[in-house]
Amino acid sequence: MTLAQAILSRKVGRPVRPGELVVARVDHAMTIDSIVPTVIDRLEELGAAPRYPERVSLVYDHVAPAANVNVAEAQRRGREWARRTGVNFYEVGRGVCHQVLIEEGVARPGALIVGSDSHSTSYGGVGAFGSGMGATDIALAIASGKTWLRVPESVKVTFRGRPRPGVSAKDAALEMVGRLGSGGATYMAVEIHLEDGAEKAFGRSERVTLANLAMEAGAKAGIVAPSGEIRDLYEVPDWLRAGEDAVYARELEIDLSALAPRLAAPFYVDNVHALGDYAGAEVDFVFVGTCTNGRIEDLRAAAEVLRGQKVAPGTRMLVVPASSRVLQQALAEGVLETLIEAGATIGTPGCGPCMGRHMGVAASGERVVSTANRNFRGRMGSPEAEVFLASPRTAALTALLGRIPDEEEVAP
């Protein structure tokens, strides 16, 4: 069995095969501020309430704090619903939904987690089957404690070796998406294995980045085989492993020791290039944060570049920690002080301008370098803005220089 089959077989209660339609027990269902009004509508139409409120979370992160009165009214409705039903509620400032559920211990190896956000694949970083679903499916999962899905085929991606200095998991993830293509794993599980030193080089934070970006190849789930730090942090079930009989639709190997820094150019995540292809391009706005790269390791990487330096004139930089815990740790370590002294602005923990609804969206003609996960036209503001995706180190160096660096400049 593949990892996806192993997890779903446990939740269904029998062995499952790719292509089967199954009804599976859900360990946790998550929804967010921008989707919860529709979830509530669906539940009211059904005359239903959360069957297991302790297994449901509502996280305010996408447009938090509220950007206008309409958003504020919708958020008030969600708060009232959370109080009435007793579901877990995480208020404005707690952070991005995926980071919060990982920090709270909800995401764990072998769990099945569904969320009303497409990057719910992030939970695969700790060995869970995480998948994004629409409001109606989430409402039904909340009401019943179950969900239906087709058992996905799997694509196996193996990362080998240790990355060179200046190369991160974001570069590895972009390389993966670039090779698979935006539709290369459509409705499949991307099963990621770290070997020959990669399992030590990439801890939990880096694995979440890999699982997060699997979505951009069309994946139903992205699951990193538990090893290294994950086995130190969690009790990993004996059954959570890929069997020798596992069958894959496709297999891909990436040598981390040969990988150089990458960026995704407008307007597609799989439009992956070497930095040299765009080196020298002037940049107006740099954004470090999101569920992809807003963790303490990412903020440290940015601070390392900017320590004792200043953001270039004509370039602005926004840093949004992925959670309140990340914010507190960055404050305690002096990371925030370094970033602020360099000229960066710090935002409320959450999604920030990733989806282009508040907190510093881009104007027409502006060029953005972001550590987020999408760069579609209009994603972060004006459809006439250009968004490049890169690692925190590359993004910070871009802010320092006011332009996209070349490969040699990124190396420490």
LORO-344352 format. One line per 4 residues: number of its first residue (from 1); for each residue x negated, y negated, z negated of C-alpha. Coordinates in pm, whole numbers, plus 50000, padded with zeros to 5 digits. Each point is the difference from the previous one (the first is absolute). Example, Ala and Ser with C-alpha at 12.3 -4.5 7.8 and 13.67 -1.06 7.14 Angstrom:
BEGIN
1) 48770 50450 49220 ~ 49863 49656 50066 $
This chain:
BEGIN
1) 50000 50000 50000 ~ 49905 49637 50050 ~ 50013 49759 49706 ~ 50333 49863 50123 $
5) 50147 50350 50020 ~ 49867 50086 49655 ~ 50167 49698 49839 ~ 50329 50029 50185 $
9) 50019 50373 49933 ~ 49988 49923 49628 ~ 50274 49740 50029 ~ 50224 50223 50213 $
13) 49940 50316 49797 ~ 49878 50220 50283 ~ 49730 50002 50270 ~ 50073 49751 50277 $
17) 49878 49972 50358 ~ 49935 49697 50221 ~ 50313 49903 50190 ~ 50246 50123 49736 $
21) 50267 49765 49869 ~ 50001 50028 49622 ~ 50153 49841 49692 ~ 49730 49936 49741 $
25) 49996 49889 49637 ~ 49860 49648 49965 ~ 49767 49925 49709 ~ 50043 49625 50033 $
29) 50188 49750 50217 ~ 49880 49641 50030 ~ 50156 49687 50142 ~ 49894 49636 50023 $
33) 50142 49651 49969 ~ 50066 49948 50371 ~ 50181 50334 50044 ~ 50181 50055 49670 $
37) 50312 49795 50096 ~ 50068 50242 50285 ~ 49926 50298 49776 ~ 50255 49869 49749 $
41) 50254 49950 50280 ~ 49959 50363 50112 ~ 50031 50131 49645 ~ 50315 49796 49942 $
45) 50150 50132 50324 ~ 49934 50351 49871 ~ 50129 49918 49652 ~ 49667 50136 49877 $
49) 49745 49915 49734 ~ 49641 50119 49953 ~ 50014 50370 49912 ~ 49665 49986 49825 $
53) 49932 49633 49918 ~ 49668 50091 49838 ~ 49886 50119 50345 ~ 50086 49674 50176 $
57) 49795 49679 50016 ~ 50083 49650 50121 ~ 49696 49783 50063 ~ 50009 49628 50078 $
61) 49700 49941 50225 ~ 50082 49909 50360 ~ 50134 49645 49956 ~ 49903 49946 49640 $
65) 50038 49742 49861 ~ 50316 49924 50199 ~ 49930 49770 50295 ~ 50349 49848 50028 $
69) 50347 50005 49844 ~ 50128 50289 50212 ~ 49710 50219 49890 ~ 50049 49892 49639 $
73) 50369 50099 50010 ~ 49916 50340 50149 ~ 49736 50056 49734 ~ 50246 49906 49725 $
77) 50236 50268 50129 ~ 49722 50257 49989 ~ 49908 49909 49645 ~ 50359 50040 49887 $
81) 50021 50340 50170 ~ 49678 50115 49832 ~ 50127 49895 49656 ~ 50335 50166 50060 $
85) 49864 50333 50126 ~ 49685 50033 49789 ~ 49758 50058 50287 ~ 49635 49901 49958 $
89) 49965 49633 50087 ~ 49675 49815 50074 ~ 50041 49624 50002 ~ 49834 49735 50215 $
93) 49626 50002 49935 ~ 49963 50368 49911 ~ 49867 50067 50349 ~ 50043 50189 50327 $
97) 50237 50294 49967 ~ 49748 50267 50101 ~ 49726 49873 49772 ~ 50248 49974 49713 $
101) 50128 50356 50037 ~ 49644 50131 50011 ~ 49900 49802 49690 ~ 50314 50111 49815 $
105) 49919 50366 50065 ~ 50309 50057 50214 ~ 49791 50102 50300 ~ 49814 50319 49922 $
109) 49863 50301 50189 ~ 50273 50218 50147 ~ 50285 49751 49951 ~ 50261 49908 50264 $
113) 50061 49624 49995 ~ 50224 49807 50237 ~ 50005 49622 50023 ~ 50172 49725 50195 $
117) 49666 49879 50130 ~ 49821 50153 50296 ~ 49664 50016 49823 ~ 50131 50243 49741 $
121) 49747 50232 50163 ~ 49760 49831 49754 ~ 50093 50253 49730 ~ 49815 50260 50202 $
125) 49681 49844 49869 ~ 50055 50194 49677 ~ 50125 50314 50176 ~ 50373 49926 50011 $
129) 50238 50024 50295 ~ 50111 49637 50035 ~ 50233 49885 50275 ~ 50183 49683 50092 $
133) 50374 50010 50072 ~ 50280 49758 50078 ~ 50245 49858 49749 ~ 50273 50259 50063 $
137) 49767 50297 49953 ~ 49855 49842 49686 ~ 50351 49940 49863 ~ 50087 50365 50058 $
141) 49676 50113 49834 ~ 50079 49778 49701 ~ 50356 50134 49981 ~ 49914 50369 50038 $
145) 49637 50045 49897 ~ 49940 50167 50336 ~ 49920 49910 50358 ~ 50010 50172 50336 $
149) 49715 50001 50247 ~ 49839 50198 50273 ~ 49688 50181 49885 ~ 49723 49822 50190 $
153) 49719 50149 50200 ~ 49657 49895 49875 ~ 49696 49830 50145 ~ 49674 50076 49821 $
157) 49748 49718 49965 ~ 49665 50080 49839 ~ 49762 49727 49888 ~ 49644 50120 49947 $
161) 49698 49841 49834 ~ 49951 49672 49821 ~ 50068 49661 50156 ~ 49715 49759 50064 $
165) 49971 49682 49790 ~ 50265 49751 50108 ~ 50235 50270 50128 ~ 50313 50074 49799 $
169) 50309 50218 49996 ~ 50183 49728 50195 ~ 49751 50041 50284 ~ 50049 50377 49982 $
173) 50378 49964 50003 ~ 49994 49765 50299 ~ 49773 50242 50183 ~ 50247 50280 49926 $
177) 50296 49799 50131 ~ 49804 49888 50303 ~ 49915 50358 50094 ~ 50344 50142 49930 $
181) 50187 49713 50163 ~ 50314 49829 49874 ~ 50213 50299 50097 ~ 49740 50271 49957 $
185) 50156 50139 49683 ~ 50365 49908 50046 ~ 50213 50178 49736 ~ 49697 50208 49901 $
189) 49812 50030 49676 ~ 49644 49870 50028 ~ 49803 50236 49777 ~ 49670 49838 49903 $
193) 49698 50193 49875 ~ 49685 49843 49854 ~ 49688 50213 50029 ~ 49620 49994 49991 $
197) 49980 49706 49761 ~ 50315 49816 50106 ~ 50188 50151 49706 ~ 49763 49815 49764 $
201) 49977 49680 50204 ~ 50376 49947 50008 ~ 50184 49980 49668 ~ 50369 49944 49938 $
205) 50006 49645 50133 ~ 49837 50096 50328 ~ 50224 50304 50042 ~ 50309 49783 49960 $
209) 49868 49781 50283 ~ 49962 50305 50225 ~ 50348 50133 49922 ~ 50149 49653 50038 $
213) 49865 49950 50352 ~ 50113 50348 50111 ~ 50340 49837 50048 ~ 49853 49792 50282 $
217) 49946 50318 50202 ~ 50372 50073 49960 ~ 49960 50243 49711 ~ 50287 50128 49788 $
221) 49748 50048 49720 ~ 49628 49962 49946 ~ 49855 50241 49744 ~ 49639 49999 49883 $
225) 49895 50343 49875 ~ 49928 49959 49625 ~ 49628 50006 49920 ~ 49741 49786 49824 $
229) 50147 49728 49778 ~ 50358 50121 50051 ~ 49920 50326 49820 ~ 49848 49797 49717 $
233) 50306 49776 49967 ~ 50283 50249 50054 ~ 50100 50355 49934 ~ 50013 50139 50352 $
237) 50229 50304 50046 ~ 49823 50316 50113 ~ 50244 50035 50288 ~ 49917 49655 50143 $
241) 49750 50101 50264 ~ 49994 50073 50370 ~ 49992 50372 50068 ~ 49775 50177 50245 $
245) 50314 50069 50202 ~ 50078 49628 50041 ~ 50082 49903 50359 ~ 49937 49647 50125 $
249) 50135 49822 50306 ~ 49668 49819 50032 ~ 49669 49979 49818 ~ 49765 49701 49982 $
253) 49661 49956 49836 ~ 49838 49666 49914 ~ 49636 49966 49890 ~ 49994 49724 49739 $
257) 49622 49973 50011 ~ 50022 49888 50364 ~ 50295 49765 49956 ~ 49957 49623 50035 $
261) 50235 49728 49872 ~ 50325 49982 50195 ~ 50282 49758 50061 ~ 50340 50033 50162 $
265) 50063 49724 50251 ~ 50339 49851 50087 ~ 50262 50122 50036 ~ 49976 50369 49914 $
269) 49842 50190 49713 ~ 49851 50258 50237 ~ 49827 49724 50200 ~ 49680 50075 49808 $
273) 49667 49842 50089 ~ 49646 49954 49881 ~ 49947 49663 49834 ~ 49767 49897 50279 $
277) 50290 49990 50246 ~ 50142 49697 49818 ~ 49698 49867 49809 ~ 49992 49622 49991 $
281) 50374 49948 50040 ~ 50103 49717 49767 ~ 50254 50087 49729 ~ 50252 49773 49827 $
285) 50134 50226 49726 ~ 49863 50298 49806 ~ 50230 50216 49790 ~ 49876 50265 49754 $
289) 50263 50214 49832 ~ 50300 50234 50062 ~ 50061 50368 49925 ~ 49719 50077 50244 $
293) 49720 49794 49844 ~ 50109 49805 49694 ~ 49848 50221 49731 ~ 49716 49908 49766 $
297) 49743 50172 50222 ~ 50112 49778 50289 ~ 49987 49678 49799 ~ 49654 50095 49873 $
301) 49883 50049 50358 ~ 50126 49655 50097 ~ 49848 49838 49690 ~ 49663 50161 50068 $
305) 49985 49822 50336 ~ 50118 49663 49866 ~ 49806 49983 49673 ~ 49827 49663 49988 $
309) 50136 49910 50345 ~ 50286 49791 50139 ~ 50277 50077 50246 ~ 49914 49830 50329 $
313) 50154 49658 50071 ~ 50306 50037 50221 ~ 50070 50353 49874 ~ 50238 50077 49713 $
317) 50000 50320 49795 ~ 50279 50160 49802 ~ 49943 50292 49761 ~ 50302 50189 49863 $
321) 49928 50279 49750 ~ 50204 50316 50058 ~ 50125 50006 49641 ~ 49998 49824 49666 $
325) 49750 50257 49872 ~ 49767 49922 50290 ~ 50040 49630 49923 ~ 49916 50054 49634 $
329) 49697 50214 50080 ~ 49874 49749 50257 ~ 50036 49727 49739 ~ 49814 50201 49736 $
333) 49715 50083 50237 ~ 49952 49645 50124 ~ 50109 50095 50351 ~ 50279 49742 50005 $
337) 49762 49728 49884 ~ 49762 50081 50283 ~ 50275 49991 50259 ~ 50151 49677 49870 $
341) 49660 49828 49980 ~ 49944 50100 50361 ~ 50321 49823 50101 ~ 50249 50285 50020 $
345) 50361 49959 49890 ~ 50144 50274 49775 ~ 50360 50112 50053 ~ 50258 50180 49788 $
349) 49941 50378 50002 ~ 50215 50151 50273 ~ 50011 50019 50377 ~ 49917 49634 50062 $
353) 50026 49885 50363 ~ 49955 50352 50142 ~ 50351 50007 50148 ~ 50002 49632 50088 $
357) 50281 49876 49776 ~ 49816 49787 49743 ~ 49676 49910 49822 ~ 49798 49867 50291 $
361) 50124 50111 50339 ~ 49802 49921 50314 ~ 50080 49718 50242 ~ 50001 50024 50378 $
365) 49653 50019 50150 ~ 49838 50100 49671 ~ 49767 50296 49970 ~ 50024 50217 49687 $
369) 49776 50272 49857 ~ 50199 50214 49757 ~ 49939 50310 49792 ~ 50364 50104 50050 $
373) 50130 50286 50211 ~ 50182 49838 50293 ~ 49914 49736 50258 ~ 50305 50007 50228 $
377) 50103 49679 50171 ~ 50176 49781 49742 ~ 49910 50229 49712 ~ 49847 49728 49781 $
381) 50186 49698 50130 ~ 50004 49846 50344 ~ 50011 50240 50297 ~ 49733 49777 50149 $
385) 49755 50074 49718 ~ 49735 50272 50036 ~ 49943 50246 49715 ~ 49689 50217 49974 $
389) 49982 50281 49744 ~ 49673 50065 49818 ~ 49844 50116 49675 ~ 49978 49775 49692 $
393) 49627 49957 50053 ~ 50043 49901 50363 ~ 50288 49769 49908 ~ 49800 49825 49727 $
397) 49702 49955 50229 ~ 50236 49853 50261 ~ 50120 49748 49741 ~ 49640 49912 49914 $
401) 49895 49952 50362 ~ 50326 49865 50139 ~ 49973 50253 50280 ~ 50006 50374 50061 $
405) 49654 50137 49911 ~ 49797 50244 50198 ~ 49911 50347 49873 ~ 49655 49905 49872 $
409) 50142 49721 49782 ~ 50241 50237 49821 ~ 49728 50230 49870 ~ 49889 49902 49645 $
